[in-house]
């Protein structure tokens, strides 16, 4: 009984440490100029994209709804938003020689990595959540030109945001990992952009390239589809919630966070 009480107290202390670190990292993000630049650029870009989609729908009917078209362009902001949110996380700590000071505290190193990860992920999801107002705003302003279902399809909105939330875990973990590889924020951002580009576009192009040469029933072709993020988005947009994408993104996220922890431990 006494041992269980000590474990509970230790667990509560650890959770308070992690929560304190996450709050501290979120405060640092909100006072960082690059974060505000990324936020404003993101909202302006996505607002313009949604307006362009609505303009196209008002001119002539299209096969895909506005929400499906909007979320299918998720990769555009990912390429610049994720590097800007994560490039400072560990690279700046290394450059300022403050990472060693953090490691000298009694806080587990994994908590330091998780605090960087969750704070960036929180801001990433917050910015994407603000785009939910685009369909409501478009429906109120263009009610006479567009059908209500084309904008207010909640299944498409929930499916698209679910994909953004689950895939964002992996994207942010990639950014945290690249930030742990260097002291330069610029290099970290470039590495993050490169890996995100390969991951988002590479699997799709590999599927296109192998379509005429590999049987669609083969294991290799199934594996390519399994890591193709555009396939995942298509399923989520249709309301198909398969467990395989969840397992893939969660396991890949943990892999990159583990690599980040191993990397900083080897250099500490």
Buried (B, 14 or more C-beta within 10 A) or exposed (E): EEEEEEEEEEEEEEEEBBEEBBEEBBEBBEEBEBBEEBBEBBBEBBBEBBEEBBEEBEEEEEEBBBBBBBBBBBBBBBBBBBBBBBBBBBBBBBBEEEBEEBBEEEBEBBBBBBBBBBBBBBBBBEBBEBBEEBBEBBBEEBEEEBEEEBBBBEEBBBBBBBBBBBBBBBBBBBBBBBBBBBBBBEBBBBBBBBBBEEBBBBBBEBBEEBEEEBEEEEEEBEEBBBBBBBBBBBBBBEEEEEEEBBEBBEEBBEEBBBBBBEBBEEEE
